[in-house]
Each structure stands twice: as structure tokens, then as C-alpha cells.
Amino acid sequence: MSASKYITLSSSIPMYNALLEHLENIIYVDYNNYSKEIVDAVKMGYEKLKLYYAKSDQSNIYPIATSKVFF
């Protein structure tokens, strides 16, 4: 994404999903593999990422960006 000049909603939503899934795995599945400090930091990052992800719902083009139907 950093190499793109303009990030579109349709390309950022799958990235959010992948990041959230990865963080969820650390928090809920692999937490024994990390120190408590790391897991706590991941939880804070996860909550912040969910906050920004929720803001994408407010976009006027969200239904188009997440649609599997092409016109």
C-alpha cells in the first residue's frame, strides 16, 4: 500500500481484514508465544485498528467497495 500514490477503499478493506485477523491470532490463539507486554500492545493496536476500520462504514462508497457485483 505504501507504494501506491492513492489508496482506494476497495484495496484498503482487505488489508484491514488481514491485519485484524493477524492481530486476533496473536491475542486469542498464539498469546502463549509472546510476552504479556507484547500481547497488551497488540490488543491496543487491535482496538485502534478497529476504530479506523469502523470509519470506513461511514464512506459513501463503502457498499460499492465491498460489493462482489460488477456493473
N, C-alpha and C positions, 0 to 999 in steps of 0.2 A: 504494500500500500504506500510505503514511503517514496517509492519511485514514481508514483502517479502524480500528475500535476493536479488533477481533480478527482477526488474520491466520490463515487456516487453511492447513494443509499443501497442500491441493489448489490454493490460489491462489498459494502461495509457490514451489512447484516450477517452474511455467512461468516465473516471474520469475527464478529461479536459472538456468534453461536459457538465457533470453535474455541475461542478464548474462554468463554464461560464454561464450556464443557471441560476444558483442561483444568481450570481452577476448581471446579466441582470435584474432579477426580482427586486432586490434592487434598481438598478439605474432607471429603467423605469416604474415599477409598484408600488412598495411599498416605494418610496422615501419619501412620507409624514410621514412615520412611523419612520424615522431616522433623526438625526440632519444633517445639511449641512456638517459638518466636517466628519461624518461617510460616507455619500454618496460620498464626494470628495475622501476619502481614498479608498472606494470601486472602484471608477472609475479608480484610479491609479493602483490598484491591477488588475482590469479587463484588462487594457491595457497591463500590464506586462505579464499576463497570456496568452493573445492573441499572444504576441510576441513569447513566448516559444511554444505555440501550433502551430504557423506557421512554426517553425523549424522542426516539425515532418514531414511536407511535403517533406523535403529535404532527408529524410531517404530512403534508397534503398528498405526497406521492407514495406514502408507505404502502397502500393497497396495490399500487402498480409495481413497486419494487419487490414485493414479496409474492406476487402472482406468478403462477406457473403457466398462465394462459397468455398467448401472444396474439395481438390483434392484427 
